[in-house]
Each structure stands twice: as structure tokens, then as C-alpha cells.
Amino acid sequence: MPAPVPPAPVSPASPACALADLPAATITALYRHPVKGLSPEALDAVTLEAGAFFPNDRLYAVENGPSGFDPRDPQYRPKTAYIMLMRHARLAGLASRYDPETATLTLHLDGHEAVSADLSTADGRAEVEAFLTFHMGEEARGPLKLLTAPQGFRFTDSLRSGFLSLLNLDSVHDLEARMGAGLDPRRFRMNLHLEGWPAGTELELAGRHLKVGEAEIAVLKRTERCAAVNVNPVTAARDLNVVKGLVGAYGHADCGIYAKVVRSGRVAVGDEVALA
């Protein structure tokens, strides 16, 4: 008896539906990540500004040993210059909350407040640095340093395209079925979670404009995943090889898309996302 044939992957060359007939998707969640590598924060609504990054996203990064980053001339540095989930799964054990009005970062460990400090002050940053240096243990390459993004810069993995990111939950569900395992969408650390598009369709949208709530965005490129998505955001364990699962299912490691804001506007959970 011949072996069963697995379902065909969603191919970039044959999207699940014609883009001209693409239905509107719905925003199911909004997230920001104020400190690179630390936990996401759910939002009900946000105002996107044309030409700007997702508000209060990747404002800070924690340098793991001198990287040469110069705030007077900020340049992209590889993610390995900072503490991040790809190498430091224990970060997922911290729950973080950032108040942009007071620049206060609060970190909880095992349900207890570990530190709460004003990141606009040297003393506040030193307090957070000391705790994180202790928490990281042998994974810290010496004392850690909290970096603040200068105006017009963010600590994204893709500086020229990482203005904001979108994740199609139908693509995540398709990958779950192929891997035979549940996937918390927060593994992918994206800003907008959507549902209502056929799996894989978003990968065909580079160069297209989308109406997102009251705003409009232009899709720039796909998001290539790294080993950070292998870390469970709840347990902090490397429990699944999601990158291998993507490559095995689709022949590439792309999941999600990057975009830039071309028209300002308010965006809220429940809003539609459709071709402009």
C-alpha cells in the first residue's frame, strides 16, 4: 500500500486565493515589545503615525557585552549583541510592563515584583541592569547595559523594514496542523495578529497597500524566522523546533510580514485589514 501523501504546502507561487478576491481580515490582538527580548504587552488600540515605528516598540535593548553601539550614530547591530530569546530562553520567565508616561519598567519573576525603575534616569537603568545581570547568570558576558533608542531608531531585527509587523493566525493554525503541536502566536513577537486570510496569503503581499483601521500601511517584505520562535513564551522552554517545522512544511522559514505606515490613523482590536 503506498504511503499517504501529505497535504501540499501553501506555496508562494500558488497562494491559497487570488489577491483580487482577498477577503478582509480582522485584528484579534495588538502587541508592543518595549524592551527587546522581554515579554509582549497587549493593547486595545494604538495610533499609528506615517513614517514612524509601532509606538513604544523595541525602545530599549540590553547590551550583552560591548557592541560598539553609538547613540549619536545609531547603526544596526546583530541581535546577538543583545540578550534575546534566540539564545537566552530564561528571559521568557520574566513578565515585563512598561509605562510610557513615566518611563517605568516593572519586571516580575515567578509572580513577584523583582524590580520597578524609571528608565529615564541613570539610577533607574542601573537598577534594571543589576537585576538582569543577576538573572542571566553565566549567560551574561559581564555587566549588562540597558540601551535607549535615539529618535528615529528602534532595536528591531530588520531596521530598514521593521516598522511594524503582522502575523496571520490562519498561517499559524496551518503550521500547527502540519507540526501536530499547538503554537502560542506570541512566539512570533509580532505587533498585529490577524485572522480571516487563507494560510500563506500574506506572504504574497509585498508591495501592496493595506487599510488597517483608520491607517494605511505598505507591505515591505516577509519575516524570516530565527530560533527565538522555538522558545515557549509561557514556560521559557525550548520545546519545539518551529523553524524546522516551517522549512519542512513550506520549504522556507518565513512567517509574517513587515510593513511601514503611509497614512496615520487609529487602529484597534476588532478593526478590519483589507487591500487599499
C-alpha positions in Angstrom: 0.0 0.0 0.0 1.6 3.4 -1.0 2.4 5.8 1.8 -0.1 8.6 2.3 0.7 11.8 0.6 1.0 14.8 2.9 -1.1 17.9 2.1 0.7 20.3 -0.3 2.3 23.3 1.4 1.0 26.7 0.7 3.4 27.8 -2.0 4.5 31.4 -2.7 3.9 30.6 -6.3 0.3 29.4 -5.8 -1.3 31.4 -3.0 -4.4 30.0 -1.4 -6.6 32.5 -3.1 -6.3 35.2 -5.8 -5.3 38.5 -4.2 -8.0 40.3 -6.1 -10.5 38.2 -4.1 -8.7 38.5 -0.8 -11.3 39.0 2.0 -10.9 41.4 4.8 -9.1 40.1 7.9 -9.8 41.1 11.5 -7.3 42.3 14.1 -7.5 39.9 17.0 -4.7 41.3 19.1 -2.1 44.2 19.3 1.2 43.9 21.0 4.2 46.0 21.7 7.6 44.9 23.0 9.2 47.9 24.8 12.4 46.0 25.7 13.9 43.8 23.0 13.8 40.2 24.2 11.3 40.8 27.1 7.6 39.9 27.2 5.0 41.5 24.9 2.3 43.9 26.2 -1.3 43.6 24.8 -3.0 46.7 23.7 -6.7 47.5 22.9 -5.8 50.3 20.4 -2.9 52.3 19.1 -2.4 55.3 16.9 0.0 54.6 14.0 2.0 57.6 12.6 3.1 57.8 9.0 6.8 57.0 8.7 7.1 56.0 12.3 7.7 52.7 14.1 4.9 50.9 16.1 4.5 53.1 19.2 6.8 52.2 22.1 8.1 49.0 20.4 11.7 48.0 20.8 12.6 51.2 22.6 15.2 49.6 24.6 17.7 46.7 24.3 20.1 45.1 26.8 23.6 45.0 25.5 25.4 41.8 26.4 29.0 42.9 26.4 30.3 45.9 24.5 28.8 46.0 21.0 30.1 49.3 19.7 26.6 50.8 19.6 26.8 54.6 19.5 23.6 56.5 20.3 25.0 59.6 18.4 25.3 57.5 15.3 22.9 54.5 15.8 23.5 51.6 13.4 22.0 48.2 13.2 23.7 45.6 15.3 23.0 41.8 15.0 20.6 40.5 17.7 23.5 38.5 19.2 24.8 41.8 20.6 21.8 41.9 23.0 20.2 39.5 25.4 17.4 37.9 23.4 15.2 34.7 23.2 17.1 33.1 20.4 20.0 32.4 22.9 18.5 33.2 26.3 15.3 31.3 26.8 15.2 32.2 30.5 14.1 35.7 29.5 10.7 34.2 28.8 10.3 33.6 32.6 10.2 37.4 33.2 6.9 39.3 32.9 7.6 43.0 32.0 5.4 46.0 31.9 6.3 49.5 30.6 4.6 52.8 31.4 5.5 55.2 28.6 4.1 58.2 30.6 6.6 57.7 33.4 9.2 55.6 31.5 8.9 53.0 34.3 9.7 49.4 33.6 8.5 46.7 36.0 9.7 43.2 35.9 8.1 40.2 37.7 9.7 36.8 38.3 7.5 33.9 39.4 4.6 36.2 40.0 6.6 38.6 42.3 7.8 42.1 41.5 11.6 41.9 41.1 12.3 45.5 40.1 10.5 48.7 39.1 12.5 51.6 37.9 12.4 54.8 35.9 14.4 54.2 32.7 14.8 57.9 32.0 17.3 58.1 35.0 20.7 56.7 35.3 19.8 55.2 38.7 16.7 53.5 37.3 18.6 52.0 34.4 21.4 50.8 36.8 18.7 49.1 39.0 17.3 47.2 36.0 20.8 46.3 34.7 21.8 44.9 38.1 18.8 42.7 38.3 19.1 41.4 34.8 22.8 40.7 35.3 21.9 38.6 38.3 19.0 36.9 36.5 21.1 36.0 33.4 23.8 34.4 35.5 26.6 32.7 33.4 24.8 33.8 30.2 25.8 37.5 30.9 29.1 38.4 29.2 29.9 40.7 32.1 27.6 43.5 33.5 24.7 44.2 31.2 23.9 47.7 29.8 20.4 49.0 29.0 20.4 51.0 25.8 17.8 53.5 24.8 16.9 54.0 21.2 17.6 57.5 19.9 15.0 59.4 18.0 14.1 57.7 14.7 15.8 54.4 15.7 14.5 51.1 17.1 16.2 47.9 18.1 14.4 45.8 15.5 15.8 42.7 13.8 15.3 44.4 10.4 15.9 48.1 10.8 15.0 49.1 7.2 11.7 47.2 7.3 10.8 46.5 10.9 8.5 49.5 11.3 5.6 47.2 12.3 4.8 43.5 11.8 1.7 41.4 11.1 1.0 37.8 11.8 -1.7 35.8 10.1 -3.2 33.4 12.7 -4.6 31.2 9.9 -1.0 30.6 8.8 -0.1 29.7 12.4 -3.0 27.2 12.6 -1.9 25.6 9.3 1.6 25.2 10.7 0.1 23.7 14.0 -1.7 21.1 11.9 1.4 20.2 10.0 3.6 20.0 13.1 1.0 18.3 15.2 1.5 20.7 18.1 -0.1 23.9 19.4 1.7 27.2 18.9 1.2 30.3 21.1 1.2 33.1 18.5 3.2 35.2 20.9 6.2 33.1 20.0 6.5 35.2 16.8 6.7 38.5 18.6 4.6 40.5 16.1 2.6 43.7 16.5 -0.7 42.8 14.8 -2.4 39.4 15.0 -5.0 38.9 12.2 -7.4 36.2 11.2 -9.6 35.7 8.2 -6.9 35.4 5.4 -6.2 31.9 4.0 -2.9 30.5 5.3 0.1 31.8 3.4 -1.7 34.6 1.5 0.1 37.3 3.4 3.4 36.2 2.0 2.3 37.4 -1.4 1.6 41.0 -0.3 5.0 42.7 -0.7 4.4 46.0 -2.5 0.7 46.1 -1.7 -1.1 48.7 0.5 -3.5 47.7 3.2 -6.1 49.7 5.0 -5.7 48.9 8.7 -8.4 50.5 10.8 -8.1 54.3 10.1 -4.5 53.9 9.0 -2.8 52.7 5.8 0.3 50.6 5.5 2.6 49.4 2.7 3.8 45.8 3.0 7.6 45.6 2.6 8.7 42.0 2.9 8.3 38.7 4.6 9.6 38.0 8.1 12.2 35.2 8.2 12.1 33.4 11.5 15.0 32.6 13.8 15.4 30.2 16.7 13.7 32.7 19.0 10.3 31.2 17.9 11.4 27.8 19.4 11.0 29.2 22.9 7.7 28.8 24.6 6.6 32.3 25.8 4.8 30.8 28.8 7.2 28.1 30.1 10.5 29.6 28.8 11.4 26.1 27.5 12.8 25.3 24.0 10.0 22.8 23.5 9.5 22.9 19.7 11.7 23.4 16.6 9.4 25.8 14.9 12.0 26.9 12.3 12.5 23.3 11.2 8.7 22.9 11.1 8.4 25.9 8.8 11.1 24.7 6.4 9.7 21.1 6.4 6.1 22.3 5.7 6.8 25.1 3.2 10.4 25.0 2.1 11.2 28.3 3.8 11.3 29.8 7.3 9.0 32.8 6.6 6.1 33.6 8.9 4.6 37.1 9.0 5.3 40.3 7.2 6.9 43.7 7.8 5.2 46.9 6.8 5.5 50.7 7.1 2.8 53.2 7.9 2.0 55.5 5.0 -1.2 57.2 6.4 -1.7 57.9 10.1 -4.7 56.6 12.0 -6.1 54.8 15.0 -6.1 51.0 14.9 -8.0 48.8 17.4 -8.7 45.2 18.1 -11.7 44.2 16.0 -10.8 46.5 13.1 -10.6 45.2 9.6 -7.5 44.8 7.4 -8.1 44.9 3.7 -6.4 45.7 0.4 -6.4 49.5 -0.1 
